[in-house]
Amino acid sequence: MKSSYEFPVCVLQWTDRSEEGRANLLEVVDEFRTFVRPTWRSTLSDFCTELTGITQEQVDSAPLFPEVLVNLEAFLVKNGLIEKGTRKRLKRFCWCSDGPFDIRDFVVKQCFISQVEMPSWVQGDVLDVRSVVLEWLSSQPALPTEGGLPFEGLTRRTLNISAQLNVLSLPKFEGRQHSGIDDTRNIAKIVTELARRDVCLLPNTAINPGRRWRWMGKHGQVLEEFLT
């Protein structure tokens, strides 16, 4: 999943799970995408629109965050991941994102701003895909680029989605970079390739729904003087 004014999800499912529980083939079986109408800083900046392609009209007509959670819950029920009504997980799954921030931090913050409790099906562990790719890359003796030179100087900060595709010898980024759904689809390709290479895919960061930031005031109020 990826983005702030946009909430996209690709569901990946194992297709070759053995009786011992081992598998390395993943495929996308469904997608969820919606824009989100902001209640704080509701006017998009020119920079945001230029970066993501999201327009003011798209977010103005979008559902508010609490409704997005309801719609996402119905999507998870449809895919057999959680039980309708009880919201209990029916399958073992985790959220994957490029870096920990989208699900670990942004959803926690938005639940505070919207004054809604984080659903139990959101809580749990997250797979930070960028960290997994960086760890895998550091274990490789030498990976040639198109110019025949090894990848040097790549850090967590510079290993964006395009760079991850590159080091895994996957086709270039498809779609518009920083578009939530396009980022998510490309992240799904990265996770699928990691699985194909027998990289162990385990959650590596946790969600803390009770975490508070200095800017959190009372009743969803944002104390802007504490924002950095």
Secondary structure, DSSP 8 states (H G I E B T S, - for coil): ---SSEEEEEEEEES---TTS----EEEEEEEEEE---SSS-S--HHHHHHH---HHHHHTS--HHHHHHHHHHHHHHTTSB-TTT--BSS---EEESSSHIIIIIHHHHHHHHT----TTT-SEEEEHHHHHHHHHHT-S--B-TTS-B--S--TTT--HHHHHHHTT-----S-TT-HHHHHHHHHHHHHHHHHTT------EE--TT---TTB-STT-B-GGG--
